[in-house]
Amino acid sequence: MSSRQLRAIGESLDREALSPSDRAMLKRIRFVSHALDDAFQVPGTNIRFGLDPVLGVLPGVGDSVASLVSLYIVAEGYRAGLPRSTLLKMLALVGVDTVVGSIPVLGTVFDAVWKANKWNANTLISHLEQRTADEG
């Protein structure tokens, strides 16, 4: 899913139906997922990557920092009341990102294409959409 699609999903939420804390959470998770997965574009292409593969270049420390930041989206999902099974799926995506991303060279390339943060943000946004639809 592209950044544009993720933004479009987040924008489709009825802003008035969201609480101020949910609106703030939406803004934060979109920022974090974009920063980690799509912040930069390879000139002349549609290829995007974020800070996750950039941090992965730093042995040990970089992947750990990226993983901790990735867990922020999962924590917001917990606070938003996502079902346990969904939270486990989100944790699995972060786990795969962490384990494979820590492999020298291959991990950096993997981090550039594995968009766990974007997927997790989309999952949380979809939950917010469903919750506002159910409440409305």
C-alpha positions as CSV (number, residue, x, y, z in Angstrom):
1,M,0.0,0.0,0.0
2,S,1.4,3.4,-1.0
3,S,1.8,6.4,1.3
4,R,-0.8,8.1,-0.8
5,Q,-3.3,5.2,-0.2
6,L,-2.4,5.2,3.5
7,R,-3.1,9.0,3.7
8,A,-6.3,8.5,1.8
9,I,-7.5,5.9,4.2
10,G,-6.7,8.1,7.1
11,E,-8.4,11.1,5.4
12,S,-11.6,9.1,4.8
13,L,-12.3,8.9,8.5
14,D,-15.0,11.2,9.7
15,R,-12.8,13.7,11.6
16,E,-15.8,14.9,13.6
17,A,-16.6,11.4,14.7
18,L,-13.1,10.9,16.2
19,S,-12.2,12.0,19.6
20,P,-9.4,14.6,19.9
21,S,-7.1,11.8,21.3
22,D,-7.9,9.5,18.3
23,R,-7.2,12.4,15.9
24,A,-3.9,13.0,17.6
25,M,-3.1,9.2,17.5
26,L,-3.9,9.1,13.8
27,K,-1.6,11.9,13.1
28,R,1.2,10.3,15.1
29,I,1.0,6.8,13.6
30,R,0.9,8.2,10.1
31,F,4.0,10.3,10.9
32,V,5.9,7.3,12.4
33,S,4.9,4.9,9.6
34,H,5.9,7.4,6.9
35,A,9.2,8.2,8.6
36,L,10.2,4.5,9.0
37,D,8.9,3.2,5.6
38,D,8.5,5.9,3.0
39,A,10.3,9.2,3.9
40,F,12.7,9.2,1.0
41,Q,12.3,8.5,-2.8
42,V,15.0,7.3,-5.1
43,P,15.2,10.1,-7.7
44,G,13.6,9.2,-11.0
45,T,11.7,6.2,-9.7
46,N,8.7,5.4,-7.6
47,I,10.9,3.5,-5.1
48,R,10.4,4.8,-1.6
49,F,12.2,3.9,1.6
50,G,12.4,5.2,5.1
51,L,14.6,5.5,8.1
52,D,14.3,1.8,8.9
53,P,16.9,0.6,6.3
54,V,19.0,3.7,7.0
55,L,19.2,2.9,10.7
56,G,19.8,-0.8,9.8
57,V,23.2,0.2,8.4
58,L,24.3,0.8,12.1
59,P,25.2,-2.8,13.3
60,G,23.0,-3.9,16.2
61,V,21.9,-0.5,17.4
62,G,20.1,0.6,14.3
63,D,17.7,-2.3,13.9
64,S,17.0,-2.2,17.7
65,V,16.1,1.5,17.5
66,A,13.9,1.0,14.5
67,S,12.1,-1.9,16.2
68,L,11.4,0.0,19.3
69,V,9.9,2.9,17.2
70,S,7.9,0.3,15.3
71,L,6.4,-1.0,18.5
72,Y,5.0,2.4,19.1
73,I,2.3,1.7,16.5
74,V,1.5,-1.6,18.1
75,A,1.2,0.1,21.5
76,E,-1.2,2.6,20.0
77,G,-3.2,-0.3,18.6
78,Y,-3.4,-1.8,22.1
79,R,-4.6,1.5,23.5
80,A,-7.2,1.8,20.7
81,G,-8.6,-1.6,21.7
82,L,-7.5,-3.8,18.8
83,P,-8.2,-7.5,19.3
84,R,-5.5,-9.7,20.6
85,S,-5.2,-11.6,17.4
86,T,-4.6,-8.4,15.4
87,L,-2.0,-7.2,17.9
88,L,-0.2,-10.5,17.6
89,K,-0.2,-10.1,13.8
90,M,1.2,-6.6,14.1
91,L,3.9,-7.9,16.5
92,A,4.7,-10.7,14.0
93,L,5.3,-8.1,11.3
94,V,7.6,-6.1,13.5
95,G,9.4,-9.4,14.5
96,V,10.0,-10.4,10.9
97,D,11.3,-6.9,10.2
98,T,13.6,-7.0,13.2
99,V,15.0,-10.5,12.6
100,V,15.5,-10.4,8.8
101,G,16.5,-6.7,9.0
102,S,19.4,-7.6,11.2
103,I,21.1,-9.7,8.6
104,P,24.0,-7.8,7.1
105,V,23.4,-6.3,3.6
106,L,20.4,-8.5,2.9
107,G,18.6,-7.0,5.9
108,T,19.1,-3.4,4.6
109,V,17.5,-4.3,1.3
110,F,14.7,-6.2,3.1
111,D,14.0,-3.2,5.3
112,A,13.6,-1.1,2.2
113,V,10.8,-3.2,0.8
114,W,9.2,-4.8,3.9
115,K,6.7,-2.1,5.0
116,A,5.6,-3.5,8.4
117,N,5.0,0.0,9.8
118,K,2.8,1.0,6.9
119,W,0.8,-2.3,7.2
120,N,0.4,-1.8,11.0
121,A,-0.7,1.8,10.6
122,N,-3.2,0.7,8.0
123,T,-4.5,-2.0,10.3
124,L,-5.0,0.6,13.1
125,I,-6.6,3.1,10.8
126,S,-9.0,0.4,9.5
127,H,-9.9,-0.3,13.1
128,L,-10.7,3.3,13.7
129,E,-12.8,3.5,10.5
130,Q,-14.8,0.5,11.6
131,R,-15.2,1.8,15.2
132,T,-16.5,5.2,13.9
133,A,-18.8,3.4,11.5
134,D,-20.2,1.3,14.3
135,E,-20.7,4.3,16.6
136,G,-22.3,6.4,13.9
